[in-house]
Amino acid sequence: MVGHDPQRSGWAWEETALTQQAVAGLELKWKTQLKNEPKFLHALTAPVVATGVLTPEGTKTLVYVAGSSNGVYALNAADGSLVWSRAFTSRVLPGSGSYQGTFLCPNGITATPALDRGTQTLYVIAMDGRLFGLDLATGKDRLPALPFVAPFSKSWSLNIVDGIVYTALSQGCGDAASGFYSLDVGNPRRPLLRRLLLSPTDTAGIWGSSGAVVGNDHRIYGQTADGKSDPAAGEYSNSVVAASLPRLELADYFTPRDWEQLSKEDLDLGSASPVWFTYRGHNLLAGGAKQGVVYLMDADSLGGQDHSTPLFVTPPLGNDERSCCKGKGIWGALSTWEDKEGQRWIYVPVGGPLSKGVPNFPLNNGPNPSGSIVAFRVGLDAASGKAVMIPAWVSGDFNLPSPVVIANGVIFALSTGENADQNTDRLKNTRPASLLALDAKTGRVLYHSGNLIHTWVHFSSLAVADGRVYAVDHDSWVYCFGLREKGR
C-alpha cells in the first residue's frame, strides 16, 4: 500500500538489492503509457506492487495503478506489459457543488488502491464511491461491488488492517462529510460500514497523500484541514485526531494553540499525512503541514492533558511568507526508518526555500530554492526523558519533493516538477519529474534519473520491491527503474 505499511512508514524493510553501493547502477528498465485520461492534476495513482502472484501464465510480480478516468491496471513488473485491466462504469452523475469538476474534486479515482495478500485481493474505490475487491492475478471480482463513500467524493489512499478497508475524505466533494470511513468485508453478505465524521460541515478534511494512518496501537490517525476547533460541537478542524479500531470512536486529538490563525491564513494541517512509529518503548506520531513546523507527539496522548501540548515542536522549516497555496511548507507525508544501530530517522518533504530560522543542520547538501528533504534523528531529552527531534541533514534542491521511500540506508524520492501555485494555470510552467536516491544518513546524492521521466506528477509517491523502483507521471506513464545487469 502507499507508504508500504499501515503506519505509512515508507520503509521497505524487506528490500535487499537496492544498496548504497548498487544504486549508482540504476537504469530505466521499461516505461508503459496507459489509456487513461488525466483530469486536472490527477492521472494515475501511486503504484503498489505484489510479488509472487500466481497468474494463469505463471508466477509474476505485478504493478497496480488506478486511473483518473475510472479504471485499474495490472502490469507485469518484468517488462511493463499489461496483464489485465478493468474499466468501471458509473450509473450516477456528479453533482454541481462549488468545487465539483475542478482540481479539488476531479470526478475520478483519487485513492491509491491497496492489496490484501491474505485474500489475494486488490481493493479500489471507483469514482461512484463503490468499493471493488479484485483478484490480484486476473482482475475478476472477488466480492460484489459495495457502496462505500459518496459518489464523486474525494477519497485518499486505502489502508487495510484485519480485513477492514479504511479511507479518509476531504474537501466536501460529492457533498460527502469529512472524516474516517471503514468497510468490513469479512462477510461480503453483511458488510459493515462505519464512519467517524469530524465536522458537521464540509471542513476538517483529511487530505494528506497517505490517507488514514494506522498504528500498532489499534488506533487510526489523520491531520485535518481548515475550520473551527470546537470539540463540544463535534468540530475537529486544524487538528491531529485519533480513533479506536475497529469501531472508529474518537479516542484523542491534538489542536495547536494557534489554530485560529492557521485557519485564517489557510495553513491547515491537512496538507500532509503523519507517520506512526516506536522509539525505545514509546509510541510516537510525527506530522507537519503548510506552516512548515513538525509536531512530535506521544501517540498515547497526542496533545497531553490540554490537547494542545505535543512532546516537541521544531522551528519553522520553510514557508516564511506563510503562503497557503504555492506548495511551500510540508506536503504529502512524512516517512521514517530505524537503522541497524537502533537509531530512528524522520524524513520531511519541504516545498520552497528553507526558513531563515531553520535549525542548524550538521550536513547541508547544497542550495535548495525549490524544495528539499529534511532529515532528523530521534532522541530522548536528558532532563525530561521525552522524545525530541535532532537535526541531521538537508538535501540539495528538489522541485517539490514527494514523500520518501527507504531501503537499505537509501532514500528514494521524486522531484515532482509540478506547478503548485494555485493562482496560476497549473498545467503550465511544469518540469519533468526525476527520481533521486540519497544516502539516508547524509543526504548525499547516489543516483539521479536525469530526463528519463516525460512529465511532472502531482501528489504522488513511489513503490519499491524486488530491486526495482516504480513511479508514474501526469501523462499516464508508468516507469520501472532497476539495477543494470552485471557485465553491461
Secondary structure by P-SEA (a helix, b strand, c coil): cccccccccccccccccccccccccccccccccccccccccccccbbbbbccccccccbbbbbbbbccccbbbbbccccccccbbbbbbbccccccccccccccccccccbbbbbbccccbbbbbcccbbbbbbccccccccccccccccccccccbbbbcccccccccccccccccbbbbbbbcccccbbbbbbbbccccccccccccccccccccccccccccccccccccccccccbbbbccccccccccccccaaaaaaaaccccccbbbbbbcccccccccccccccbbbbbcccccccccccccccccccccccccccccccccccccccccccccbbbbbbbbcccccccccccccccccccccbbbbbbbbbcccccbbbbbbcccccccccccbbbbcccbbbbbcccccccccccccccbbbbbbbbccccccccccccccccccccccccccccccbbbbccccbbbbbbbcccccc
